């Protein structure tokens, strides 16, 4: 496994294997390391590219002069990954799932399929169901995080964010260095919320995403994530929604092996040619 050199707004990308390209995009406050279980179960003939998104892992911080838009993340990705001659299959979790959708809309000719675990395309709530309680719920979470950051309380922001998405008091069992690392990413998380809220995923826009989309949703997830998944399944023209009953929003971490098996069963990989007798 190796990584690209860090240069300007390039991202660090871990690579594994050779063959059909799969680009894996992680959740907020995570990194490319979250895809270890997927990598360990990778079949022959696939090339995983696992990117550290802006402000995460070993990649640089969000550029000061760059807008908080999903397109900013997509631009950095396109400068950093090797698409190959046949395009890529996209795999994304949470924020990474929304980035994958943005990439597919911007460069549809590059994307063969999407397999997404709870993509947090919150703008679909604003566009389709602005009075839904789940839309207000996630706005409240973002406002609390921004309020903490405005007062310099990065630890409080990180604690609220982590506990919300894990659905339990995970913060109390984290080590000090883990808490500090999460707190250091909260300014980037604020960018994520702004980018996700500003991307208004109307039914008309979603209808343009023609690639096969496999959606996975945890049975114990948060209401905003579940509602987004349901709306995407309704409005994307070629989507299927699957449920992992015992998992929550952080299923790719808490149920890593099971999620990895589901993903490998869903990605429409090209079958290798049979060898001549």
MOBELWO-V72012 format. One record per helix or strand of 2 or more residues. SS is the DSSP state (a for helix, b for strand). FROM is the first residue (numbers start at 1). LEN is the number of residues. If there is no record, write none. Layout:
ss = <SS/SS>
from = <FROM/FROM>
len = <LEN/LEN>
//
This chain:
ss = <b/b/a/b/a/b/a/a/b/a/a/a/a/a/a/a/b/a/b/a/a>
from = <13/20/32/46/70/88/95/108/111/123/133/154/170/176/186/203/212/223/239/251/256>
len = <4/6/9/6/9/6/12/3/7/6/18/13/4/9/13/4/7/13/6/4/11>
//
